[in-house]
Amino acid sequence: MPPSPQTPDRGTRCWWCGTDPVYVKYHDTEWGVPVTDDRALYEKLVLDGFQAGLSWITVLRKRPAFQQAFRGFDPAKVARFGARDVARLLKDEGIIRSRAKIDGAIANARAWESVMEAGGRGAFRDLLWQHVGHATKVNALRRPSDIRPTSAESERMAKTLKKAGFKFCGPTICYAYMQAVGMVNDHLVSCPRHEACAKRARKST
């Protein structure tokens, strides 16, 4: 059983990953590690959009199928998806077959291209990371109830992304995204990954 969300022991993982090997690996190697690569940030935003209304473990288990279906999450390729590709994706049992979310992933690829064309390499990274001053915000959370579903930063990010043409990027999705890509370190202080991610935190330049 996963550790109690009320009384995490020192040295135990964050309660939310439980004991599922896929979830534990994600917690131990990815969640909270700073991501600055433009393409990787696009991929994670799309996956977080597909998570809306579902559990993250559902998306994690389907991630290999998503990567294949969306051509390795190459925004240049996804941006050119047409009706035939949408029909193919809606028949793909390996992914989450939501027409709105599929359309959102394509729209996000096109918005990503616009951002990159205007600003060059690192433009999408900077569009996102500007909301935390281009540096990881290291929190000191002691219990699950300390974790918020949104923040002032995620509210601003949601507005920025919406203005740029991105879909499925409300404040709650944006905050989960910020946690995942290391813009904020929300591992509980009792979790060994809190210190590990703090050491890898991005510093403002």
C-alpha positions in Angstrom: 0.0 0.0 0.0 1.2 3.6 -0.6 2.3 5.6 2.4 -0.4 7.5 4.3 -1.0 10.9 2.8 -1.4 12.3 6.3 1.8 11.0 7.9 4.6 10.7 5.4 7.8 9.2 7.0 11.1 10.8 6.5 12.8 9.2 3.5 9.6 7.9 1.9 8.5 8.9 -1.6 5.6 11.2 -2.2 2.5 9.3 -1.5 0.9 9.8 -4.9 3.0 7.4 -6.8 2.0 4.4 -4.7 3.8 1.2 -5.6 3.1 0.9 -9.3 6.5 0.4 -11.0 5.6 2.8 -13.8 4.5 5.5 -11.5 7.4 5.0 -9.1 10.0 5.2 -12.0 8.3 8.4 -13.2 8.4 9.9 -9.7 12.1 8.8 -9.1 13.5 9.9 -12.5 11.3 12.6 -14.1 8.8 14.5 -11.9 10.3 17.7 -10.7 13.5 17.5 -12.9 13.9 20.8 -14.9 13.0 20.5 -18.6 14.2 23.2 -20.9 14.1 21.5 -24.3 11.5 23.2 -26.5 10.2 19.9 -28.1 10.2 18.0 -24.8 8.2 20.8 -23.2 5.7 20.5 -26.1 5.3 16.8 -25.5 4.7 17.2 -21.8 2.1 19.9 -22.4 0.2 17.7 -24.8 0.3 14.7 -22.4 -0.9 16.9 -19.5 -3.8 18.0 -21.8 -4.7 14.4 -22.4 -4.7 13.8 -18.7 -7.5 16.3 -18.1 -10.3 14.5 -16.2 -8.2 11.3 -15.9 -5.4 10.0 -13.7 -1.8 10.6 -14.7 -1.0 6.9 -14.4 -3.4 6.3 -17.3 -1.4 8.6 -19.5 1.9 7.2 -18.4 0.9 3.6 -19.3 -0.1 4.9 -22.7 2.9 7.2 -23.3 4.7 4.8 -25.7 1.6 4.5 -27.8 1.1 8.3 -27.7 4.7 8.8 -28.9 4.2 6.5 -31.8 0.8 7.9 -32.7 2.0 11.5 -32.6 5.2 10.8 -34.6 7.6 11.1 -31.6 5.8 14.4 -30.6 7.7 16.2 -33.4 5.7 19.5 -33.5 6.6 20.1 -37.1 5.0 16.8 -38.1 2.0 17.1 -35.7 1.2 20.6 -37.0 0.6 19.1 -40.4 -1.8 16.5 -39.3 -5.1 16.6 -41.3 -8.4 14.9 -41.3 -6.9 11.5 -42.2 -4.5 11.7 -39.2 -7.4 12.6 -36.9 -9.4 9.7 -38.1 -6.4 7.4 -37.6 -5.9 8.7 -34.0 -9.6 8.2 -33.2 -9.3 4.5 -34.1 -6.0 4.0 -32.1 -6.9 2.0 -29.0 -3.5 2.7 -27.5 -4.2 6.3 -26.8 -7.0 8.4 -25.3 -9.4 8.8 -28.1 -10.8 12.2 -27.4 -11.5 14.3 -30.5 -11.2 17.6 -28.5 -7.9 16.6 -27.0 -6.5 15.3 -30.4 -7.5 18.6 -32.0 -5.9 20.4 -29.1 -2.6 18.5 -29.6 -2.6 19.6 -33.2 -3.5 23.2 -32.4 -0.7 23.2 -29.8 1.9 22.1 -32.4 0.9 24.9 -34.7 1.0 27.4 -31.8 4.4 26.0 -30.8 5.7 26.5 -34.4 4.5 30.1 -34.3 6.3 30.8 -31.0 9.5 29.2 -32.3 9.3 31.0 -35.7 9.0 34.3 -33.9 11.6 33.8 -31.2 14.0 31.1 -32.4 15.5 28.3 -30.4 14.5 28.4 -26.7 11.5 30.6 -27.4 8.9 28.1 -26.1 11.1 27.4 -23.1 11.3 31.1 -22.3 7.6 31.6 -22.9 7.0 29.1 -20.1 9.9 29.7 -17.7 9.4 33.4 -17.6 6.5 32.8 -15.2 9.0 31.7 -12.5 11.8 34.1 -13.4 13.6 31.4 -15.4 14.5 29.6 -12.1 13.0 26.7 -10.3 10.8 27.6 -7.3 11.8 25.2 -4.5 9.0 24.8 -2.1 9.1 23.2 1.4 5.9 21.2 1.6 5.5 18.9 4.6 2.1 17.3 3.9 -0.1 16.6 0.9 -2.6 19.3 2.1 0.2 21.9 1.5 0.1 21.3 -2.2 -2.1 23.7 -4.1 -3.9 22.9 -7.4 -3.0 26.3 -8.9 -0.8 29.3 -8.2 -0.5 32.9 -9.3 2.2 31.7 -11.7 0.0 29.0 -13.3 -2.8 31.5 -13.7 -0.5 33.8 -15.6 0.9 31.0 -17.6 -2.6 29.8 -18.6 -3.4 33.3 -19.9 -0.1 33.5 -21.8 -0.6 30.1 -23.5 -4.2 30.8 -24.3 -3.3 34.1 -25.9 -0.6 32.3 -28.0 -3.3 29.9 -29.3 -2.6 26.8 -27.0 -5.5 24.6 -25.9 -6.0 22.5 -22.8 -3.8 24.7 -20.7 -6.0 26.0 -17.8 -4.5 27.1 -14.5 -4.8 23.6 -12.9 -3.2 21.8 -15.9 -0.5 24.5 -16.0 0.4 24.0 -12.3 0.6 20.2 -12.7 2.8 20.9 -15.8 5.0 23.3 -13.8 5.5 20.6 -11.1 6.3 17.9 -13.7 8.9 19.9 -15.7 10.7 21.3 -12.6 9.5 24.8 -12.7 8.4 24.2 -9.1 9.7 21.5 -6.7 6.7 20.2 -5.0 8.1 16.9 -3.7 7.4 16.8 0.0 10.5 17.6 2.1 10.2 14.0 3.5 10.8 12.6 0.1 14.4 11.9 -1.0 13.6 13.4 -4.4 13.0 16.9 -2.9 16.7 17.3 -2.1 17.7 15.6 -5.4 15.6 17.9 -7.5 16.6 20.9 -5.4 20.3 20.2 -6.4 19.2 20.1 -10.0 17.1 23.2 -9.8 17.4 25.7 -12.6 19.1 28.9 -11.6 18.2 32.3 -13.1 20.9 33.5 -15.5 
